Amino acid sequence: MITVKVFYKDSGKPADSKKVALGIDGFFSGGVTKDQWTDEDGEAHFDTESCTGRIFVNGSIKYEGRIAGRMVVYI
């Protein structure tokens, strides 16, 4: 499982109701996950294994690289 925690850069507070997706690299196993919405703690959960790819928040790339466990991004 991968958890993405989204914070506002200016206030440091969790960002709720943000649309998050993972873009997973890989010739056969790649693709984009179904969108998940952040909860009141700024967390979105994905039932997928560790991977290499991108984290999208509201359609914009906020992170590129290895995705595993708990990831934190700022918007």
CHARMM internal coordinates of N, CA and C (Angstrom, degrees):
IC EDIT
DIST 1 N 1 CA 1.4505
DIST 1 CA 1 C 1.5259
ANGL 1 N 1 CA 1 C 109.10
DIST 1 C 2 N 1.3012
ANGL 1 CA 1 C 2 N 114.99
DIHE 1 N 1 CA 1 C 2 N 141.17
DIST 2 N 2 CA 1.4645
ANGL 1 C 2 N 2 CA 122.03
DIHE 1 CA 1 C 2 N 2 CA 177.11
DIST 2 CA 2 C 1.5258
ANGL 2 N 2 CA 2 C 107.89
DIHE 1 C 2 N 2 CA 2 C -117.77
DIST 2 C 3 N 1.3194
ANGL 2 CA 2 C 3 N 116.48
DIHE 2 N 2 CA 2 C 3 N 132.64
DIST 3 N 3 CA 1.4580
ANGL 2 C 3 N 3 CA 122.38
DIHE 2 CA 2 C 3 N 3 CA 175.59
DIST 3 CA 3 C 1.5220
ANGL 3 N 3 CA 3 C 107.98
DIHE 2 C 3 N 3 CA 3 C -115.47
DIST 3 C 4 N 1.3247
ANGL 3 CA 3 C 4 N 115.92
DIHE 3 N 3 CA 3 C 4 N 128.62
DIST 4 N 4 CA 1.4606
ANGL 3 C 4 N 4 CA 121.58
DIHE 3 CA 3 C 4 N 4 CA 175.55
DIST 4 CA 4 C 1.5207
ANGL 4 N 4 CA 4 C 106.98
DIHE 3 C 4 N 4 CA 4 C -109.17
DIST 4 C 5 N 1.3348
ANGL 4 CA 4 C 5 N 116.28
DIHE 4 N 4 CA 4 C 5 N 123.64
DIST 5 N 5 CA 1.4593
ANGL 4 C 5 N 5 CA 121.79
DIHE 4 CA 4 C 5 N 5 CA 178.12
DIST 5 CA 5 C 1.5229
ANGL 5 N 5 CA 5 C 107.40
DIHE 4 C 5 N 5 CA 5 C -108.57
DIST 5 C 6 N 1.3330
ANGL 5 CA 5 C 6 N 115.96
DIHE 5 N 5 CA 5 C 6 N 124.84
DIST 6 N 6 CA 1.4583
ANGL 5 C 6 N 6 CA 122.24
DIHE 5 CA 5 C 6 N 6 CA -175.71
DIST 6 CA 6 C 1.5316
ANGL 6 N 6 CA 6 C 109.37
DIHE 5 C 6 N 6 CA 6 C -109.51
DIST 6 C 7 N 1.3321
ANGL 6 CA 6 C 7 N 115.45
DIHE 6 N 6 CA 6 C 7 N 127.83
DIST 7 N 7 CA 1.4586
ANGL 6 C 7 N 7 CA 122.07
DIHE 6 CA 6 C 7 N 7 CA 178.03
DIST 7 CA 7 C 1.5231
ANGL 7 N 7 CA 7 C 109.65
DIHE 6 C 7 N 7 CA 7 C -120.42
DIST 7 C 8 N 1.3395
ANGL 7 CA 7 C 8 N 115.91
DIHE 7 N 7 CA 7 C 8 N 152.21
DIST 8 N 8 CA 1.4609
ANGL 7 C 8 N 8 CA 120.55
DIHE 7 CA 7 C 8 N 8 CA 169.90
DIST 8 CA 8 C 1.5219
ANGL 8 N 8 CA 8 C 107.94
DIHE 7 C 8 N 8 CA 8 C -78.33
DIST 8 C 9 N 1.3249
ANGL 8 CA 8 C 9 N 116.22
DIHE 8 N 8 CA 8 C 9 N 129.20
DIST 9 N 9 CA 1.4631
ANGL 8 C 9 N 9 CA 122.01
DIHE 8 CA 8 C 9 N 9 CA -177.82
DIST 9 CA 9 C 1.5275
ANGL 9 N 9 CA 9 C 111.69
DIHE 8 C 9 N 9 CA 9 C -61.97
DIST 9 C 10 N 1.3309
ANGL 9 CA 9 C 10 N 117.72
DIHE 9 N 9 CA 9 C 10 N -41.72
DIST 10 N 10 CA 1.4668
ANGL 9 C 10 N 10 CA 120.44
DIHE 9 CA 9 C 10 N 10 CA -174.16
DIST 10 CA 10 C 1.5280
ANGL 10 N 10 CA 10 C 114.03
DIHE 9 C 10 N 10 CA 10 C -75.56
DIST 10 C 11 N 1.3377
ANGL 10 CA 10 C 11 N 117.61
DIHE 10 N 10 CA 10 C 11 N -35.46
DIST 11 N 11 CA 1.4670
ANGL 10 C 11 N 11 CA 119.69
DIHE 10 CA 10 C 11 N 11 CA -176.55
DIST 11 CA 11 C 1.5237
ANGL 11 N 11 CA 11 C 113.20
DIHE 10 C 11 N 11 CA 11 C -105.17
DIST 11 C 12 N 1.3337
ANGL 11 CA 11 C 12 N 117.47
DIHE 11 N 11 CA 11 C 12 N -20.83
DIST 12 N 12 CA 1.4534
ANGL 11 C 12 N 12 CA 120.76
DIHE 11 CA 11 C 12 N 12 CA -177.30
DIST 12 CA 12 C 1.5218
ANGL 12 N 12 CA 12 C 113.60
DIHE 11 C 12 N 12 CA 12 C 78.37
DIST 12 C 13 N 1.3397
ANGL 12 CA 12 C 13 N 116.92
DIHE 12 N 12 CA 12 C 13 N 5.21
DIST 13 N 13 CA 1.4645
ANGL 12 C 13 N 13 CA 121.17
DIHE 12 CA 12 C 13 N 13 CA -179.08
DIST 13 CA 13 C 1.5231
ANGL 13 N 13 CA 13 C 110.58
DIHE 12 C 13 N 13 CA 13 C -87.49
DIST 13 C 14 N 1.3490
ANGL 13 CA 13 C 14 N 116.50
DIHE 13 N 13 CA 13 C 14 N 152.09
DIST 14 N 14 CA 1.4666
ANGL 13 C 14 N 14 CA 119.70
DIHE 13 CA 13 C 14 N 14 CA 177.32
DIST 14 CA 14 C 1.5287
ANGL 14 N 14 CA 14 C 111.20
DIHE 13 C 14 N 14 CA 14 C -62.23
DIST 14 C 15 N 1.3243
ANGL 14 CA 14 C 15 N 115.36
DIHE 14 N 14 CA 14 C 15 N 143.56
DIST 15 N 15 CA 1.4709
ANGL 14 C 15 N 15 CA 121.55
DIHE 14 CA 14 C 15 N 15 CA -179.18
DIST 15 CA 15 C 1.5249
ANGL 15 N 15 CA 15 C 108.70
DIHE 14 C 15 N 15 CA 15 C -101.27
DIST 15 C 16 N 1.3256
ANGL 15 CA 15 C 16 N 116.88
DIHE 15 N 15 CA 15 C 16 N 109.54
DIST 16 N 16 CA 1.4597
ANGL 15 C 16 N 16 CA 119.56
DIHE 15 CA 15 C 16 N 16 CA 178.97
DIST 16 CA 16 C 1.5235
ANGL 16 N 16 CA 16 C 110.83
DIHE 15 C 16 N 16 CA 16 C -93.35
DIST 16 C 17 N 1.3238
ANGL 16 CA 16 C 17 N 115.80
DIHE 16 N 16 CA 16 C 17 N 160.84
DIST 17 N 17 CA 1.4750
ANGL 16 C 17 N 17 CA 124.32
DIHE 16 CA 16 C 17 N 17 CA 178.38
DIST 17 CA 17 C 1.5258
ANGL 17 N 17 CA 17 C 113.42
DIHE 16 C 17 N 17 CA 17 C 59.87
DIST 17 C 18 N 1.3277
ANGL 17 CA 17 C 18 N 116.70
DIHE 17 N 17 CA 17 C 18 N 36.96
DIST 18 N 18 CA 1.4635
ANGL 17 C 18 N 18 CA 121.71
DIHE 17 CA 17 C 18 N 18 CA 175.09
DIST 18 CA 18 C 1.5301
ANGL 18 N 18 CA 18 C 108.81
DIHE 17 C 18 N 18 CA 18 C -105.65
DIST 18 C 19 N 1.3330
ANGL 18 CA 18 C 19 N 116.09
DIHE 18 N 18 CA 18 C 19 N 139.99
DIST 19 N 19 CA 1.4580
ANGL 18 C 19 N 19 CA 121.96
DIHE 18 CA 18 C 19 N 19 CA -179.06
DIST 19 CA 19 C 1.5199
ANGL 19 N 19 CA 19 C 109.30
DIHE 18 C 19 N 19 CA 19 C -84.95
DIST 19 C 20 N 1.3340
ANGL 19 CA 19 C 20 N 116.61
DIHE 19 N 19 CA 19 C 20 N 122.75
DIST 20 N 20 CA 1.4636
ANGL 19 C 20 N 20 CA 122.50
DIHE 19 CA 19 C 20 N 20 CA -176.40
DIST 20 CA 20 C 1.5312
ANGL 20 N 20 CA 20 C 108.85
DIHE 19 C 20 N 20 CA 20 C -122.51
DIST 20 C 21 N 1.3245
ANGL 20 CA 20 C 21 N 116.39
DIHE 20 N 20 CA 20 C 21 N 138.73
DIST 21 N 21 CA 1.4646
ANGL 20 C 21 N 21 CA 121.96
DIHE 20 CA 20 C 21 N 21 CA 174.61
DIST 21 CA 21 C 1.5198
ANGL 21 N 21 CA 21 C 108.42
DIHE 20 C 21 N 21 CA 21 C -142.23
DIST 21 C 22 N 1.3326
ANGL 21 CA 21 C 22 N 115.58
DIHE 21 N 21 CA 21 C 22 N 156.55
DIST 22 N 22 CA 1.4589
ANGL 21 C 22 N 22 CA 121.94
DIHE 21 CA 21 C 22 N 22 CA 175.81
DIST 22 CA 22 C 1.5176
ANGL 22 N 22 CA 22 C 108.65
DIHE 21 C 22 N 22 CA 22 C -110.54
DIST 22 C 23 N 1.3147
ANGL 22 CA 22 C 23 N 116.24
DIHE 22 N 22 CA 22 C 23 N 131.68
DIST 23 N 23 CA 1.4609
ANGL 22 C 23 N 23 CA 121.91
DIHE 22 CA 22 C 23 N 23 CA 171.68
DIST 23 CA 23 C 1.5106
ANGL 23 N 23 CA 23 C 107.18
DIHE 22 C 23 N 23 CA 23 C -100.39
DIST 23 C 24 N 1.3277
ANGL 23 CA 23 C 24 N 116.99
DIHE 23 N 23 CA 23 C 24 N 110.48
DIST 24 N 24 CA 1.4588
ANGL 23 C 24 N 24 CA 122.17
DIHE 23 CA 23 C 24 N 24 CA -173.19
DIST 24 CA 24 C 1.5187
ANGL 24 N 24 CA 24 C 110.14
DIHE 23 C 24 N 24 CA 24 C -97.48
DIST 24 C 25 N 1.3493
ANGL 24 CA 24 C 25 N 115.77
DIHE 24 N 24 CA 24 C 25 N 127.08
DIST 25 N 25 CA 1.4643
ANGL 24 C 25 N 25 CA 121.46
DIHE 24 CA 24 C 25 N 25 CA 177.80
DIST 25 CA 25 C 1.5195
ANGL 25 N 25 CA 25 C 110.37
DIHE 24 C 25 N 25 CA 25 C -76.71
DIST 25 C 26 N 1.3105
ANGL 25 CA 25 C 26 N 115.82
DIHE 25 N 25 CA 25 C 26 N 152.50
DIST 26 N 26 CA 1.4588
ANGL 25 C 26 N 26 CA 121.16
DIHE 25 CA 25 C 26 N 26 CA 175.73
DIST 26 CA 26 C 1.5115
ANGL 26 N 26 CA 26 C 110.32
DIHE 25 C 26 N 26 CA 26 C 141.89
DIST 26 C 27 N 1.3189
ANGL 26 CA 26 C 27 N 116.11
DIHE 26 N 26 CA 26 C 27 N 135.61
DIST 27 N 27 CA 1.4626
ANGL 26 C 27 N 27 CA 120.85
DIHE 26 CA 26 C 27 N 27 CA -176.37
DIST 27 CA 27 C 1.5229
ANGL 27 N 27 CA 27 C 111.13
DIHE 26 C 27 N 27 CA 27 C -63.86
DIST 27 C 28 N 1.3355
ANGL 27 CA 27 C 28 N 117.53
DIHE 27 N 27 CA 27 C 28 N -47.05
DIST 28 N 28 CA 1.4585
ANGL 27 C 28 N 28 CA 120.77
DIHE 27 CA 27 C 28 N 28 CA -178.88
DIST 28 CA 28 C 1.5262
ANGL 28 N 28 CA 28 C 112.48
DIHE 27 C 28 N 28 CA 28 C -100.32
DIST 28 C 29 N 1.3163
ANGL 28 CA 28 C 29 N 116.44
DIHE 28 N 28 CA 28 C 29 N -33.57
DIST 29 N 29 CA 1.4659
ANGL 28 C 29 N 29 CA 119.86
DIHE 28 CA 28 C 29 N 29 CA -174.17
DIST 29 CA 29 C 1.5212
ANGL 29 N 29 CA 29 C 113.29
DIHE 28 C 29 N 29 CA 29 C -98.63
DIST 29 C 30 N 1.3085
ANGL 29 CA 29 C 30 N 118.47
DIHE 29 N 29 CA 29 C 30 N 1.94
DIST 30 N 30 CA 1.4632
ANGL 29 C 30 N 30 CA 121.55
DIHE 29 CA 29 C 30 N 30 CA -175.74
DIST 30 CA 30 C 1.5133
ANGL 30 N 30 CA 30 C 113.13
DIHE 29 C 30 N 30 CA 30 C -78.42
DIST 30 C 31 N 1.3192
ANGL 30 CA 30 C 31 N 114.70
DIHE 30 N 30 CA 30 C 31 N 172.91
DIST 31 N 31 CA 1.4539
ANGL 30 C 31 N 31 CA 121.79
DIHE 30 CA 30 C 31 N 31 CA 178.68
DIST 31 CA 31 C 1.5084
ANGL 31 N 31 CA 31 C 110.50
DIHE 30 C 31 N 31 CA 31 C 146.27
DIST 31 C 32 N 1.3148
ANGL 31 CA 31 C 32 N 115.65
DIHE 31 N 31 CA 31 C 32 N -170.43
DIST 32 N 32 CA 1.4616
ANGL 31 C 32 N 32 CA 121.57
DIHE 31 CA 31 C 32 N 32 CA 179.64
DIST 32 CA 32 C 1.5214
ANGL 32 N 32 CA 32 C 108.29
DIHE 31 C 32 N 32 CA 32 C -117.08
DIST 32 C 33 N 1.3283
ANGL 32 CA 32 C 33 N 115.50
DIHE 32 N 32 CA 32 C 33 N 134.97
DIST 33 N 33 CA 1.4607
ANGL 32 C 33 N 33 CA 120.33
DIHE 32 CA 32 C 33 N 33 CA 179.41
DIST 33 CA 33 C 1.5280
ANGL 33 N 33 CA 33 C 110.63
DIHE 32 C 33 N 33 CA 33 C -71.83
DIST 33 C 34 N 1.3004
ANGL 33 CA 33 C 34 N 114.54
DIHE 33 N 33 CA 33 C 34 N 167.13
DIST 34 N 34 CA 1.4634
ANGL 33 C 34 N 34 CA 121.15
DIHE 33 CA 33 C 34 N 34 CA 171.21
DIST 34 CA 34 C 1.5312
ANGL 34 N 34 CA 34 C 107.82
DIHE 33 C 34 N 34 CA 34 C -67.14
DIST 34 C 35 N 1.3203
ANGL 34 CA 34 C 35 N 116.73
DIHE 34 N 34 CA 34 C 35 N 142.15
DIST 35 N 35 CA 1.4667
ANGL 34 C 35 N 35 CA 120.93
DIHE 34 CA 34 C 35 N 35 CA 178.85
DIST 35 CA 35 C 1.5276
ANGL 35 N 35 CA 35 C 111.01
DIHE 34 C 35 N 35 CA 35 C -61.37
DIST 35 C 36 N 1.3200
ANGL 35 CA 35 C 36 N 114.34
DIHE 35 N 35 CA 35 C 36 N 141.83
DIST 36 N 36 CA 1.4583
ANGL 35 C 36 N 36 CA 121.93
DIHE 35 CA 35 C 36 N 36 CA 172.25
DIST 36 CA 36 C 1.5187
ANGL 36 N 36 CA 36 C 106.98
DIHE 35 C 36 N 36 CA 36 C -124.89
DIST 36 C 37 N 1.3266
ANGL 36 CA 36 C 37 N 117.11
DIHE 36 N 36 CA 36 C 37 N 147.64
DIST 37 N 37 CA 1.4648
ANGL 36 C 37 N 37 CA 121.77
DIHE 36 CA 36 C 37 N 37 CA -179.84
DIST 37 CA 37 C 1.5173
ANGL 37 N 37 CA 37 C 109.35
DIHE 36 C 37 N 37 CA 37 C -103.42
DIST 37 C 38 N 1.3335
ANGL 37 CA 37 C 38 N 116.36
DIHE 37 N 37 CA 37 C 38 N 139.58
DIST 38 N 38 CA 1.4635
ANGL 37 C 38 N 38 CA 119.65
DIHE 37 CA 37 C 38 N 38 CA 177.86
DIST 38 CA 38 C 1.5262
ANGL 38 N 38 CA 38 C 109.48
DIHE 37 C 38 N 38 CA 38 C -69.20
DIST 38 C 39 N 1.3324
ANGL 38 CA 38 C 39 N 114.77
DIHE 38 N 38 CA 38 C 39 N 146.28
DIST 39 N 39 CA 1.4575
ANGL 38 C 39 N 39 CA 120.60
DIHE 38 CA 38 C 39 N 39 CA 176.74
DIST 39 CA 39 C 1.5315
ANGL 39 N 39 CA 39 C 109.52
DIHE 38 C 39 N 39 CA 39 C -90.29
DIST 39 C 40 N 1.3258
ANGL 39 CA 39 C 40 N 116.38
DIHE 39 N 39 CA 39 C 40 N -169.66
DIST 40 N 40 CA 1.4718
ANGL 39 C 40 N 40 CA 120.23
DIHE 39 CA 39 C 40 N 40 CA -177.34
DIST 40 CA 40 C 1.5274
ANGL 40 N 40 CA 40 C 112.74
DIHE 39 C 40 N 40 CA 40 C -65.10
DIST 40 C 41 N 1.3387
ANGL 40 CA 40 C 41 N 116.83
DIHE 40 N 40 CA 40 C 41 N -17.05
DIST 41 N 41 CA 1.4669
ANGL 40 C 41 N 41 CA 121.07
DIHE 40 CA 40 C 41 N 41 CA 176.39
DIST 41 CA 41 C 1.5205
ANGL 41 N 41 CA 41 C 112.03
DIHE 40 C 41 N 41 CA 41 C -93.83
DIST 41 C 42 N 1.3371
ANGL 41 CA 41 C 42 N 116.51
DIHE 41 N 41 CA 41 C 42 N 4.29
DIST 42 N 42 CA 1.4580
ANGL 41 C 42 N 42 CA 121.11
DIHE 41 CA 41 C 42 N 42 CA 179.92
DIST 42 CA 42 C 1.5170
ANGL 42 N 42 CA 42 C 113.72
DIHE 41 C 42 N 42 CA 42 C 78.86
DIST 42 C 43 N 1.3403
ANGL 42 CA 42 C 43 N 118.07
DIHE 42 N 42 CA 42 C 43 N 16.36
DIST 43 N 43 CA 1.4541
ANGL 42 C 43 N 43 CA 121.46
DIHE 42 CA 42 C 43 N 43 CA -174.99
DIST 43 CA 43 C 1.5241
ANGL 43 N 43 CA 43 C 113.01
DIHE 42 C 43 N 43 CA 43 C -104.43
DIST 43 C 44 N 1.3212
ANGL 43 CA 43 C 44 N 115.34
DIHE 43 N 43 CA 43 C 44 N 138.93
DIST 44 N 44 CA 1.4652
ANGL 43 C 44 N 44 CA 123.26
DIHE 43 CA 43 C 44 N 44 CA 172.11
DIST 44 CA 44 C 1.5247
ANGL 44 N 44 CA 44 C 106.62
DIHE 43 C 44 N 44 CA 44 C -126.24
DIST 44 C 45 N 1.3340
ANGL 44 CA 44 C 45 N 116.62
DIHE 44 N 44 CA 44 C 45 N 135.33
DIST 45 N 45 CA 1.4616
ANGL 44 C 45 N 45 CA 121.74
DIHE 44 CA 44 C 45 N 45 CA -173.97
DIST 45 CA 45 C 1.5282
ANGL 45 N 45 CA 45 C 110.86
DIHE 44 C 45 N 45 CA 45 C -114.07
DIST 45 C 46 N 1.3240
ANGL 45 CA 45 C 46 N 115.22
DIHE 45 N 45 CA 45 C 46 N 138.41
DIST 46 N 46 CA 1.4661
ANGL 45 C 46 N 46 CA 122.25
DIHE 45 CA 45 C 46 N 46 CA -179.50
DIST 46 CA 46 C 1.5224
ANGL 46 N 46 CA 46 C 109.20
DIHE 45 C 46 N 46 CA 46 C -127.75
DIST 46 C 47 N 1.3186
ANGL 46 CA 46 C 47 N 116.39
DIHE 46 N 46 CA 46 C 47 N 130.46
DIST 47 N 47 CA 1.4565
ANGL 46 C 47 N 47 CA 122.13
DIHE 46 CA 46 C 47 N 47 CA 178.89
DIST 47 CA 47 C 1.5249
ANGL 47 N 47 CA 47 C 108.59
DIHE 46 C 47 N 47 CA 47 C -89.85
DIST 47 C 48 N 1.3230
ANGL 47 CA 47 C 48 N 115.40
DIHE 47 N 47 CA 47 C 48 N 72.63
DIST 48 N 48 CA 1.4589
ANGL 47 C 48 N 48 CA 121.96
DIHE 47 CA 47 C 48 N 48 CA -179.82
DIST 48 CA 48 C 1.5194
ANGL 48 N 48 CA 48 C 109.55
DIHE 47 C 48 N 48 CA 48 C -144.76
DIST 48 C 49 N 1.3073
ANGL 48 CA 48 C 49 N 115.71
DIHE 48 N 48 CA 48 C 49 N 159.79
DIST 49 N 49 CA 1.4667
ANGL 48 C 49 N 49 CA 121.90
DIHE 48 CA 48 C 49 N 49 CA 179.99
DIST 49 CA 49 C 1.5337
ANGL 49 N 49 CA 49 C 110.48
DIHE 48 C 49 N 49 CA 49 C -80.13
DIST 49 C 50 N 1.3210
ANGL 49 CA 49 C 50 N 115.62
DIHE 49 N 49 CA 49 C 50 N 166.43
DIST 50 N 50 CA 1.4644
ANGL 49 C 50 N 50 CA 121.29
DIHE 49 CA 49 C 50 N 50 CA 174.13
DIST 50 CA 50 C 1.5236
ANGL 50 N 50 CA 50 C 109.31
DIHE 49 C 50 N 50 CA 50 C -54.80
DIST 50 C 51 N 1.3165
ANGL 50 CA 50 C 51 N 116.04
DIHE 50 N 50 CA 50 C 51 N 147.34
DIST 51 N 51 CA 1.4601
ANGL 50 C 51 N 51 CA 119.66
DIHE 50 CA 50 C 51 N 51 CA -175.77
DIST 51 CA 51 C 1.5293
ANGL 51 N 51 CA 51 C 109.90
DIHE 50 C 51 N 51 CA 51 C -158.80
DIST 51 C 52 N 1.3068
ANGL 51 CA 51 C 52 N 115.03
DIHE 51 N 51 CA 51 C 52 N 177.91
DIST 52 N 52 CA 1.4569
ANGL 51 C 52 N 52 CA 122.05
DIHE 51 CA 51 C 52 N 52 CA 170.99
DIST 52 CA 52 C 1.5223
ANGL 52 N 52 CA 52 C 106.29
DIHE 51 C 52 N 52 CA 52 C -111.19
DIST 52 C 53 N 1.3255
ANGL 52 CA 52 C 53 N 116.62
DIHE 52 N 52 CA 52 C 53 N 136.17
DIST 53 N 53 CA 1.4536
ANGL 52 C 53 N 53 CA 119.04
DIHE 52 CA 52 C 53 N 53 CA -179.33
DIST 53 CA 53 C 1.5105
ANGL 53 N 53 CA 53 C 112.90
DIHE 52 C 53 N 53 CA 53 C 171.52
DIST 53 C 54 N 1.3300
ANGL 53 CA 53 C 54 N 114.84
DIHE 53 N 53 CA 53 C 54 N -145.88
DIST 54 N 54 CA 1.4521
ANGL 53 C 54 N 54 CA 122.08
DIHE 53 CA 53 C 54 N 54 CA -175.94
DIST 54 CA 54 C 1.5251
ANGL 54 N 54 CA 54 C 110.73
DIHE 53 C 54 N 54 CA 54 C -131.46
DIST 54 C 55 N 1.3310
ANGL 54 CA 54 C 55 N 115.80
DIHE 54 N 54 CA 54 C 55 N 150.35
DIST 55 N 55 CA 1.4581
ANGL 54 C 55 N 55 CA 121.41
DIHE 54 CA 54 C 55 N 55 CA 172.38
DIST 55 CA 55 C 1.5211
ANGL 55 N 55 CA 55 C 106.94
DIHE 54 C 55 N 55 CA 55 C -109.73
DIST 55 C 56 N 1.3213
ANGL 55 CA 55 C 56 N 115.37
DIHE 55 N 55 CA 55 C 56 N 124.41
DIST 56 N 56 CA 1.4609
ANGL 55 C 56 N 56 CA 122.22
DIHE 55 CA 55 C 56 N 56 CA 177.76
DIST 56 CA 56 C 1.5217
ANGL 56 N 56 CA 56 C 109.53
DIHE 55 C 56 N 56 CA 56 C -105.39
DIST 56 C 57 N 1.3240
ANGL 56 CA 56 C 57 N 116.91
DIHE 56 N 56 CA 56 C 57 N 135.43
DIST 57 N 57 CA 1.4587
ANGL 56 C 57 N 57 CA 122.16
DIHE 56 CA 56 C 57 N 57 CA 172.28
DIST 57 CA 57 C 1.5171
ANGL 57 N 57 CA 57 C 106.71
DIHE 56 C 57 N 57 CA 57 C -124.65
DIST 57 C 58 N 1.3280
ANGL 57 CA 57 C 58 N 115.58
DIHE 57 N 57 CA 57 C 58 N 119.56
DIST 58 N 58 CA 1.4674
ANGL 57 C 58 N 58 CA 122.44
DIHE 57 CA 57 C 58 N 58 CA -176.04
DIST 58 CA 58 C 1.5288
ANGL 58 N 58 CA 58 C 111.46
DIHE 57 C 58 N 58 CA 58 C 50.63
DIST 58 C 59 N 1.3356
ANGL 58 CA 58 C 59 N 116.02
DIHE 58 N 58 CA 58 C 59 N 39.31
DIST 59 N 59 CA 1.4611
ANGL 58 C 59 N 59 CA 121.81
DIHE 58 CA 58 C 59 N 59 CA 174.73
DIST 59 CA 59 C 1.5141
ANGL 59 N 59 CA 59 C 116.11
DIHE 58 C 59 N 59 CA 59 C 86.56
DIST 59 C 60 N 1.3290
ANGL 59 CA 59 C 60 N 118.55
DIHE 59 N 59 CA 59 C 60 N -6.29
DIST 60 N 60 CA 1.4702
ANGL 59 C 60 N 60 CA 121.86
DIHE 59 CA 59 C 60 N 60 CA 179.82
DIST 60 CA 60 C 1.5182
ANGL 60 N 60 CA 60 C 110.53
DIHE 59 C 60 N 60 CA 60 C -105.20
DIST 60 C 61 N 1.3315
ANGL 60 CA 60 C 61 N 116.44
DIHE 60 N 60 CA 60 C 61 N 140.27
DIST 61 N 61 CA 1.4615
ANGL 60 C 61 N 61 CA 120.88
DIHE 60 CA 60 C 61 N 61 CA 177.57
DIST 61 CA 61 C 1.5322
ANGL 61 N 61 CA 61 C 108.81
DIHE 60 C 61 N 61 CA 61 C -71.62
DIST 61 C 62 N 1.3426
ANGL 61 CA 61 C 62 N 115.42
DIHE 61 N 61 CA 61 C 62 N 123.74
DIST 62 N 62 CA 1.4621
ANGL 61 C 62 N 62 CA 120.88
DIHE 61 CA 61 C 62 N 62 CA 178.98
DIST 62 CA 62 C 1.5239
ANGL 62 N 62 CA 62 C 112.69
DIHE 61 C 62 N 62 CA 62 C -112.85
DIST 62 C 63 N 1.3437
ANGL 62 CA 62 C 63 N 116.47
DIHE 62 N 62 CA 62 C 63 N -11.95
DIST 63 N 63 CA 1.4617
ANGL 62 C 63 N 63 CA 120.62
DIHE 62 CA 62 C 63 N 63 CA 179.53
DIST 63 CA 63 C 1.5220
ANGL 63 N 63 CA 63 C 108.35
DIHE 62 C 63 N 63 CA 63 C -158.08
DIST 63 C 64 N 1.3377
ANGL 63 CA 63 C 64 N 115.62
DIHE 63 N 63 CA 63 C 64 N 142.95
DIST 64 N 64 CA 1.4668
ANGL 63 C 64 N 64 CA 122.18
DIHE 63 CA 63 C 64 N 64 CA 172.66
DIST 64 CA 64 C 1.5116
ANGL 64 N 64 CA 64 C 108.33
DIHE 63 C 64 N 64 CA 64 C -134.90
DIST 64 C 65 N 1.3366
ANGL 64 CA 64 C 65 N 116.81
DIHE 64 N 64 CA 64 C 65 N 134.52
DIST 65 N 65 CA 1.4564
ANGL 64 C 65 N 65 CA 121.21
DIHE 64 CA 64 C 65 N 65 CA 178.32
DIST 65 CA 65 C 1.5065
ANGL 65 N 65 CA 65 C 111.38
DIHE 64 C 65 N 65 CA 65 C 140.65
DIST 65 C 66 N 1.3158
ANGL 65 CA 65 C 66 N 116.11
DIHE 65 N 65 CA 65 C 66 N -151.45
DIST 66 N 66 CA 1.4642
ANGL 65 C 66 N 66 CA 122.49
DIHE 65 CA 65 C 66 N 66 CA -178.68
DIST 66 CA 66 C 1.5196
ANGL 66 N 66 CA 66 C 109.31
DIHE 65 C 66 N 66 CA 66 C -74.86
DIST 66 C 67 N 1.3309
ANGL 66 CA 66 C 67 N 116.74
DIHE 66 N 66 CA 66 C 67 N 130.55
DIST 67 N 67 CA 1.4664
ANGL 66 C 67 N 67 CA 122.93
DIHE 66 CA 66 C 67 N 67 CA -179.85
DIST 67 CA 67 C 1.5226
ANGL 67 N 67 CA 67 C 107.30
DIHE 66 C 67 N 67 CA 67 C -117.50
DIST 67 C 68 N 1.3273
ANGL 67 CA 67 C 68 N 116.28
DIHE 67 N 67 CA 67 C 68 N 119.22
DIST 68 N 68 CA 1.4688
ANGL 67 C 68 N 68 CA 120.77
DIHE 67 CA 67 C 68 N 68 CA -178.07
DIST 68 CA 68 C 1.5236
ANGL 68 N 68 CA 68 C 109.72
DIHE 67 C 68 N 68 CA 68 C -156.31
DIST 68 C 69 N 1.3232
ANGL 68 CA 68 C 69 N 116.20
DIHE 68 N 68 CA 68 C 69 N 145.31
DIST 69 N 69 CA 1.4598
ANGL 68 C 69 N 69 CA 121.75
DIHE 68 CA 68 C 69 N 69 CA 173.24
DIST 69 CA 69 C 1.5155
ANGL 69 N 69 CA 69 C 113.22
DIHE 68 C 69 N 69 CA 69 C 59.75
DIST 69 C 70 N 1.3233
ANGL 69 CA 69 C 70 N 115.73
DIHE 69 N 69 CA 69 C 70 N -117.19
DIST 70 N 70 CA 1.4735
ANGL 69 C 70 N 70 CA 122.12
DIHE 69 CA 69 C 70 N 70 CA -177.26
DIST 70 CA 70 C 1.5239
ANGL 70 N 70 CA 70 C 108.05
DIHE 69 C 70 N 70 CA 70 C -111.08
DIST 70 C 71 N 1.3177
ANGL 70 CA 70 C 71 N 115.58
DIHE 70 N 70 CA 70 C 71 N 120.14
DIST 71 N 71 CA 1.4605
ANGL 70 C 71 N 71 CA 121.80
DIHE 70 CA 70 C 71 N 71 CA -179.31
DIST 71 CA 71 C 1.5281
ANGL 71 N 71 CA 71 C 108.78
DIHE 70 C 71 N 71 CA 71 C -112.95
DIST 71 C 72 N 1.3103
ANGL 71 CA 71 C 72 N 116.90
DIHE 71 N 71 CA 71 C 72 N 141.27
DIST 72 N 72 CA 1.4667
ANGL 71 C 72 N 72 CA 122.18
DIHE 71 CA 71 C 72 N 72 CA 178.19
DIST 72 CA 72 C 1.5237
ANGL 72 N 72 CA 72 C 108.48
DIHE 71 C 72 N 72 CA 72 C -117.80
DIST 72 C 73 N 1.3413
ANGL 72 CA 72 C 73 N 115.82
DIHE 72 N 72 CA 72 C 73 N 130.20
DIST 73 N 73 CA 1.4656
ANGL 72 C 73 N 73 CA 120.86
DIHE 72 CA 72 C 73 N 73 CA 175.95
DIST 73 CA 73 C 1.5230
ANGL 73 N 73 CA 73 C 108.72
DIHE 72 C 73 N 73 CA 73 C -129.97
DIST 73 C 74 N 1.3307
ANGL 73 CA 73 C 74 N 115.21
DIHE 73 N 73 CA 73 C 74 N 155.01
DIST 74 N 74 CA 1.4651
ANGL 73 C 74 N 74 CA 122.04
DIHE 73 CA 73 C 74 N 74 CA -179.49
DIST 74 CA 74 C 1.5202
ANGL 74 N 74 CA 74 C 109.72
DIHE 73 C 74 N 74 CA 74 C -119.19
DIST 74 C 75 N 1.3272
ANGL 74 CA 74 C 75 N 114.44
DIHE 74 N 74 CA 74 C 75 N 139.58
DIST 75 N 75 CA 1.4702
ANGL 74 C 75 N 75 CA 119.31
DIHE 74 CA 74 C 75 N 75 CA 177.75
DIST 75 CA 75 C 1.5056
ANGL 75 N 75 CA 75 C 110.08
DIHE 74 C 75 N 75 CA 75 C -121.39
END
COOR INIT
IC SEED 1 N 1 CA 1 C
IC BUILD
